[in-house]
Amino acid sequence: MAYGGFGGFGGGNLQQLMRQAQKMQEDMTKAKKELEESDFVSSVGGGMVEVVMKGDKTVQSIKIKPEVVDPDDVEMLEDLVISAVNDCIGQINRKEKEVLPSIPGM
């Protein structure tokens, strides 16, 4: 049984598949760059703590309202900061799954 080209693909089909794969790679690179440059904001504790992160998961800023700073309850402030950071990471992860396909190695 004879097969034409590579694995049944004619030369034109193979070239078309290569172009499509290259375009997909370019689109994914663009989407990843846009994601990494996007800002994600989380505000917790009724606005007492706000965290801004980039899509590459680097913290850009943390704002803490003075009235939440209680020297006798540092744990509450720590919990609010952790909650805000984790919320931003969750937002980024959800957006990442939305805009980037699940391809191994990507």
ZAPA-576957 format. One record per atom (N, C-alpha, C): residue in one letter; atom name; x, y, z. Coordinates in steps of 0.05 Angstrom, whole numbers, plus 5000, padded with zeros to 4 digits. Atoms other than C-alpha are relative to their C-alpha. Example, Ala and Ser with C-alpha at 12.3 -4.5 7.8 and 13.67 -1.06 7.14 Angstrom:
! ZAPA-576957
[drenvo "A" "N" [5018 4976 5000]]
[drenvo "A" "CA" [5246 4910 5156]]
[drenvo "A" "C" [5018 5024 5000]]
[drenvo "S" "N" [4984 4976 4999]]
[drenvo "S" "CA" [5273 4979 5143]]
[drenvo "S" "C" [4985 5022 5014]]
//
This chain:
! ZAPA-576957
[drenvo "M" "N" [5017 4977 5000]]
[drenvo "M" "CA" [5000 5000 5000]]
[drenvo "M" "C" [5018 5025 5000]]
[drenvo "A" "N" [4982 4976 5002]]
[drenvo "A" "CA" [5032 5066 4979]]
[drenvo "A" "C" [4987 5024 5013]]
[drenvo "Y" "N" [5009 4976 4987]]
[drenvo "Y" "CA" [5026 5130 5018]]
[drenvo "Y" "C" [5014 5024 4987]]
[drenvo "G" "N" [4988 4977 5012]]
[drenvo "G" "CA" [5037 5198 4987]]
[drenvo "G" "C" [5010 5019 5021]]
[drenvo "G" "N" [4989 4979 4982]]
[drenvo "G" "CA" [5081 5249 5022]]
[drenvo "G" "C" [5007 4988 5027]]
[drenvo "F" "N" [4994 5008 4972]]
[drenvo "F" "CA" [5093 5246 5097]]
[drenvo "F" "C" [4976 4992 5014]]
[drenvo "G" "N" [5022 5010 4984]]
[drenvo "G" "CA" [5045 5202 5134]]
[drenvo "G" "C" [4973 5005 4987]]
[drenvo "G" "N" [5026 4996 5013]]
[drenvo "G" "CA" [4991 5212 5081]]
[drenvo "G" "C" [4995 5029 4994]]
[drenvo "F" "N" [5003 4971 5006]]
[drenvo "F" "CA" [5000 5288 5077]]
[drenvo "F" "C" [5015 5006 4975]]
[drenvo "G" "N" [4986 4990 5024]]
[drenvo "G" "CA" [5015 5317 5009]]
[drenvo "G" "C" [5017 5024 5008]]
[drenvo "G" "N" [4983 4977 4995]]
[drenvo "G" "CA" [5068 5371 5005]]
[drenvo "G" "C" [4986 5025 5007]]
[drenvo "G" "N" [5015 4976 4995]]
[drenvo "G" "CA" [5017 5427 5003]]
[drenvo "G" "C" [4986 4999 5027]]
[drenvo "N" "N" [5013 5003 4974]]
[drenvo "N" "CA" [4979 5400 5063]]
[drenvo "N" "C" [5020 5003 5023]]
[drenvo "L" "N" [4980 4998 4979]]
[drenvo "L" "CA" [5043 5394 5103]]
[drenvo "L" "C" [5009 5029 5004]]
[drenvo "Q" "N" [4993 4972 4998]]
[drenvo "Q" "CA" [5063 5465 5087]]
[drenvo "Q" "C" [4978 5016 5013]]
[drenvo "Q" "N" [5023 4986 4987]]
[drenvo "Q" "CA" [4993 5489 5107]]
[drenvo "Q" "C" [5000 4994 5029]]
[drenvo "L" "N" [4999 5007 4971]]
[drenvo "L" "CA" [4998 5451 5173]]
[drenvo "L" "C" [5023 5015 5014]]
[drenvo "M" "N" [4978 4986 4988]]
[drenvo "M" "CA" [5066 5482 5186]]
[drenvo "M" "C" [4994 5029 5004]]
[drenvo "R" "N" [5008 4972 4997]]
[drenvo "R" "CA" [5039 5552 5173]]
[drenvo "R" "C" [4980 5004 5022]]
[drenvo "Q" "N" [5020 4998 4978]]
[drenvo "Q" "CA" [4980 5539 5219]]
[drenvo "Q" "C" [5013 4997 5027]]
[drenvo "A" "N" [4986 5004 4974]]
[drenvo "A" "CA" [5026 5513 5274]]
[drenvo "A" "C" [5016 5025 5007]]
[drenvo "Q" "N" [4984 4976 4995]]
[drenvo "Q" "CA" [5071 5574 5266]]
[drenvo "Q" "C" [4981 5023 5009]]
[drenvo "K" "N" [5019 4979 4993]]
[drenvo "K" "CA" [5010 5621 5269]]
[drenvo "K" "C" [4990 4995 5029]]
[drenvo "M" "N" [5009 5006 4974]]
[drenvo "M" "CA" [4985 5585 5331]]
[drenvo "M" "C" [5021 5007 5021]]
[drenvo "Q" "N" [4978 4993 4982]]
[drenvo "Q" "CA" [5053 5593 5364]]
[drenvo "Q" "C" [5002 5030 5004]]
[drenvo "E" "N" [4999 4971 4999]]
[drenvo "E" "CA" [5054 5667 5347]]
[drenvo "E" "C" [4977 5011 5017]]
[drenvo "D" "N" [5024 4991 4985]]
[drenvo "D" "CA" [4983 5676 5374]]
[drenvo "D" "C" [5003 4994 5030]]
[drenvo "M" "N" [4996 5008 4972]]
[drenvo "M" "CA" [5001 5639 5438]]
[drenvo "M" "C" [5021 5018 5013]]
[drenvo "T" "N" [4979 4983 4989]]
[drenvo "T" "CA" [5064 5681 5448]]
[drenvo "T" "C" [4988 5028 5005]]
[drenvo "K" "N" [5013 4974 4997]]
[drenvo "K" "CA" [5023 5745 5438]]
[drenvo "K" "C" [4981 5000 5024]]
[drenvo "A" "N" [5019 5002 4978]]
[drenvo "A" "CA" [4969 5722 5486]]
[drenvo "A" "C" [5014 4998 5027]]
[drenvo "K" "N" [4985 5003 4975]]
[drenvo "K" "CA" [5020 5702 5539]]
[drenvo "K" "C" [5012 5027 5008]]
[drenvo "K" "N" [4988 4974 4994]]
[drenvo "K" "CA" [5055 5770 5533]]
[drenvo "K" "C" [4979 5019 5010]]
[drenvo "E" "N" [5022 4982 4991]]
[drenvo "E" "CA" [4988 5807 5539]]
[drenvo "E" "C" [4991 4992 5029]]
[drenvo "L" "N" [5007 5010 4973]]
[drenvo "L" "CA" [4971 5764 5600]]
[drenvo "L" "C" [5020 5010 5020]]
[drenvo "E" "N" [4979 4992 4981]]
[drenvo "E" "CA" [5038 5778 5633]]
[drenvo "E" "C" [5000 5030 5005]]
[drenvo "E" "N" [5000 4971 4997]]
[drenvo "E" "CA" [5030 5853 5622]]
[drenvo "E" "C" [4974 5011 5013]]
[drenvo "S" "N" [5026 4992 4989]]
[drenvo "S" "CA" [4958 5855 5649]]
[drenvo "S" "C" [5003 5003 5031]]
[drenvo "D" "N" [5001 4996 4971]]
[drenvo "D" "CA" [4943 5880 5719]]
[drenvo "D" "C" [4976 4985 5011]]
[drenvo "F" "N" [5021 5014 4985]]
[drenvo "F" "CA" [4902 5839 5768]]
[drenvo "F" "C" [4998 5012 5028]]
[drenvo "V" "N" [5003 4985 4975]]
[drenvo "V" "CA" [4873 5873 5829]]
[drenvo "V" "C" [4981 4984 5019]]
[drenvo "S" "N" [5017 5012 4980]]
[drenvo "S" "CA" [4845 5843 5893]]
[drenvo "S" "C" [4998 5019 5024]]
[drenvo "S" "N" [5005 4984 4977]]
[drenvo "S" "CA" [4814 5882 5949]]
[drenvo "S" "C" [4984 4983 5020]]
[drenvo "V" "N" [5012 5017 4980]]
[drenvo "V" "CA" [4797 5847 6014]]
[drenvo "V" "C" [4995 5016 5025]]
[drenvo "G" "N" [5005 4987 4975]]
[drenvo "G" "CA" [4772 5865 6083]]
[drenvo "G" "C" [4985 5026 4997]]
[drenvo "G" "N" [5015 4975 5005]]
[drenvo "G" "CA" [4723 5916 6056]]
[drenvo "G" "C" [5017 5022 4989]]
[drenvo "G" "N" [4982 4980 5012]]
[drenvo "G" "CA" [4778 5951 6018]]
[drenvo "G" "C" [5024 5008 5018]]
[drenvo "M" "N" [4978 4993 4981]]
[drenvo "M" "CA" [4827 5951 6077]]
[drenvo "M" "C" [5027 4992 4988]]
[drenvo "V" "N" [4975 5008 5012]]
[drenvo "V" "CA" [4880 5914 6037]]
[drenvo "V" "C" [4995 4996 4970]]
[drenvo "E" "N" [5003 5003 5029]]
[drenvo "E" "CA" [4890 5919 5961]]
[drenvo "E" "C" [5028 4991 4990]]
[drenvo "V" "N" [4976 5010 5012]]
[drenvo "V" "CA" [4941 5879 5921]]
[drenvo "V" "C" [4997 5002 4970]]
[drenvo "V" "N" [5000 5000 5030]]
[drenvo "V" "CA" [4959 5891 5848]]
[drenvo "V" "C" [5024 4983 4991]]
[drenvo "M" "N" [4979 5017 5011]]
[drenvo "M" "CA" [4997 5838 5810]]
[drenvo "M" "C" [4999 5001 4970]]
[drenvo "K" "N" [4998 5003 5029]]
[drenvo "K" "CA" [5020 5830 5739]]
[drenvo "K" "C" [4993 4971 4993]]
[drenvo "G" "N" [5007 5027 5008]]
[drenvo "G" "CA" [4999 5768 5699]]
[drenvo "G" "C" [5023 4980 5002]]
[drenvo "D" "N" [4978 5019 4996]]
[drenvo "D" "CA" [5069 5740 5709]]
[drenvo "D" "C" [5004 4994 5030]]
[drenvo "K" "N" [5002 5005 4971]]
[drenvo "K" "CA" [5051 5737 5783]]
[drenvo "K" "C" [5021 5015 5017]]
[drenvo "T" "N" [4983 4982 4984]]
[drenvo "T" "CA" [5097 5793 5806]]
[drenvo "T" "C" [4982 5020 5014]]
[drenvo "V" "N" [5016 4980 4985]]
[drenvo "V" "CA" [5068 5838 5860]]
[drenvo "V" "C" [5009 5028 4992]]
[drenvo "Q" "N" [4993 4972 5008]]
[drenvo "Q" "CA" [5065 5910 5836]]
[drenvo "Q" "C" [4996 5019 5024]]
[drenvo "S" "N" [5005 4982 4977]]
[drenvo "S" "CA" [5035 5942 5898]]
[drenvo "S" "C" [4983 4986 5021]]
[drenvo "I" "N" [5018 5008 4979]]
[drenvo "I" "CA" [5003 5929 5965]]
[drenvo "I" "C" [4993 5025 5015]]
[drenvo "K" "N" [5010 4976 4985]]
[drenvo "K" "CA" [4960 5983 5997]]
[drenvo "K" "C" [4985 4991 5024]]
[drenvo "I" "N" [5012 5007 4975]]
[drenvo "I" "CA" [4940 5978 6069]]
[drenvo "I" "C" [4989 5025 5013]]
[drenvo "K" "N" [5012 4977 4986]]
[drenvo "K" "CA" [4891 6026 6102]]
[drenvo "K" "C" [5011 5001 5029]]
[drenvo "P" "N" [4988 4998 4973]]
[drenvo "P" "CA" [4920 6053 6167]]
[drenvo "P" "C" [4982 4989 5022]]
[drenvo "E" "N" [5018 5010 4979]]
[drenvo "E" "CA" [4858 6034 6207]]
[drenvo "E" "C" [5000 4970 5004]]
[drenvo "V" "N" [4998 5029 4997]]
[drenvo "V" "CA" [4871 5960 6195]]
[drenvo "V" "C" [5025 4992 5014]]
[drenvo "V" "N" [4975 5006 4987]]
[drenvo "V" "CA" [4940 5964 6226]]
[drenvo "V" "C" [4996 5001 5030]]
[drenvo "D" "N" [5004 5002 4971]]
[drenvo "D" "CA" [4931 5940 6297]]
[drenvo "D" "C" [5024 4984 5012]]
[drenvo "P" "N" [4976 5014 4989]]
[drenvo "P" "CA" [4996 5923 6334]]
[drenvo "P" "C" [4993 4976 5017]]
[drenvo "D" "N" [5008 5023 4983]]
[drenvo "D" "CA" [4956 5876 6379]]
[drenvo "D" "C" [4987 4977 4983]]
[drenvo "D" "N" [5012 5021 5017]]
[drenvo "D" "CA" [4928 5837 6319]]
[drenvo "D" "C" [5013 5000 4973]]
[drenvo "V" "N" [4985 5002 5024]]
[drenvo "V" "CA" [4982 5830 6268]]
[drenvo "V" "C" [4991 4977 4982]]
[drenvo "E" "N" [5009 5023 5015]]
[drenvo "E" "CA" [4955 5762 6248]]
[drenvo "E" "C" [4978 5007 4981]]
[drenvo "M" "N" [5022 4993 5018]]
[drenvo "M" "CA" [4892 5793 6219]]
[drenvo "M" "C" [5010 5014 4975]]
[drenvo "L" "N" [4988 4986 5023]]
[drenvo "L" "CA" [4933 5839 6174]]
[drenvo "L" "C" [5015 4980 4982]]
[drenvo "E" "N" [4986 5020 5016]]
[drenvo "E" "CA" [4977 5781 6152]]
[drenvo "E" "C" [4980 4983 4984]]
[drenvo "D" "N" [5020 5016 5013]]
[drenvo "D" "CA" [4915 5740 6136]]
[drenvo "D" "C" [4987 5015 4976]]
[drenvo "L" "N" [5011 4984 5021]]
[drenvo "L" "CA" [4886 5797 6095]]
[drenvo "L" "C" [5019 5002 4976]]
[drenvo "V" "N" [4980 4998 5022]]
[drenvo "V" "CA" [4950 5805 6054]]
[drenvo "V" "C" [5002 4973 4986]]
[drenvo "I" "N" [4999 5027 5012]]
[drenvo "I" "CA" [4954 5730 6042]]
[drenvo "I" "C" [4975 4995 4983]]
[drenvo "S" "N" [5025 5003 5015]]
[drenvo "S" "CA" [4881 5729 6021]]
[drenvo "S" "C" [5000 5016 4974]]
[drenvo "A" "N" [5000 4984 5024]]
[drenvo "A" "CA" [4890 5786 5972]]
[drenvo "A" "C" [5020 4990 4979]]
[drenvo "V" "N" [4981 5011 5019]]
[drenvo "V" "CA" [4953 5756 5941]]
[drenvo "V" "C" [4990 4974 4988]]
[drenvo "N" "N" [5011 5025 5011]]
[drenvo "N" "CA" [4921 5688 5934]]
[drenvo "N" "C" [4977 5004 4981]]
[drenvo "D" "N" [5022 4994 5018]]
[drenvo "D" "CA" [4859 5719 5902]]
[drenvo "D" "C" [5011 5009 4973]]
[drenvo "C" "N" [4987 4991 5026]]
[drenvo "C" "CA" [4903 5754 5850]]
[drenvo "C" "C" [5011 4977 4985]]
[drenvo "I" "N" [4989 5024 5014]]
[drenvo "I" "CA" [4939 5689 5835]]
[drenvo "I" "C" [4978 4983 4988]]
[drenvo "G" "N" [5023 5014 5010]]
[drenvo "G" "CA" [4872 5655 5827]]
[drenvo "G" "C" [4989 5013 4975]]
[drenvo "Q" "N" [5009 4986 5023]]
[drenvo "Q" "CA" [4849 5709 5779]]
[drenvo "Q" "C" [5018 4995 4976]]
[drenvo "I" "N" [4980 5004 5022]]
[drenvo "I" "CA" [4913 5702 5738]]
[drenvo "I" "C" [4998 4971 4989]]
[drenvo "N" "N" [5002 5028 5009]]
[drenvo "N" "CA" [4907 5626 5736]]
[drenvo "N" "C" [4975 4995 4983]]
[drenvo "R" "N" [5025 5003 5015]]
[drenvo "R" "CA" [4835 5630 5712]]
[drenvo "R" "C" [5003 5013 4973]]
[drenvo "K" "N" [4996 4986 5026]]
[drenvo "K" "CA" [4853 5681 5658]]
[drenvo "K" "C" [5019 4984 4982]]
[drenvo "E" "N" [4980 5015 5015]]
[drenvo "E" "CA" [4913 5639 5637]]
[drenvo "E" "C" [4986 4976 4987]]
[drenvo "K" "N" [5014 5023 5011]]
[drenvo "K" "CA" [4868 5578 5627]]
[drenvo "K" "C" [4981 5008 4978]]
[drenvo "E" "N" [5019 4989 5020]]
[drenvo "E" "CA" [4819 5621 5588]]
[drenvo "E" "C" [5014 5007 4974]]
[drenvo "V" "N" [4987 4990 5025]]
[drenvo "V" "CA" [4869 5651 5539]]
[drenvo "V" "C" [5022 4983 4989]]
[drenvo "L" "N" [4979 5017 5010]]
[drenvo "L" "CA" [4923 5598 5534]]
[drenvo "L" "C" [4990 4971 4998]]
[drenvo "P" "N" [5009 5028 5002]]
[drenvo "P" "CA" [4906 5529 5507]]
[drenvo "P" "C" [5018 4981 5016]]
[drenvo "S" "N" [4985 5020 4984]]
[drenvo "S" "CA" [4928 5467 5546]]
[drenvo "S" "C" [5016 4983 4981]]
[drenvo "I" "N" [4982 5016 5018]]
[drenvo "I" "CA" [4986 5443 5504]]
[drenvo "I" "C" [5025 4993 5017]]
[drenvo "P" "N" [4976 5007 4985]]
[drenvo "P" "CA" [5041 5404 5538]]
[drenvo "P" "C" [5025 5015 4991]]
[drenvo "G" "N" [4975 4986 5007]]
[drenvo "G" "CA" [5106 5442 5541]]
[drenvo "G" "C" [4996 5030 4995]]
[drenvo "M" "N" [5005 4972 5005]]
[drenvo "M" "CA" [5072 5510 5533]]
[drenvo "M" "C" [4995 5014 5026]]
//
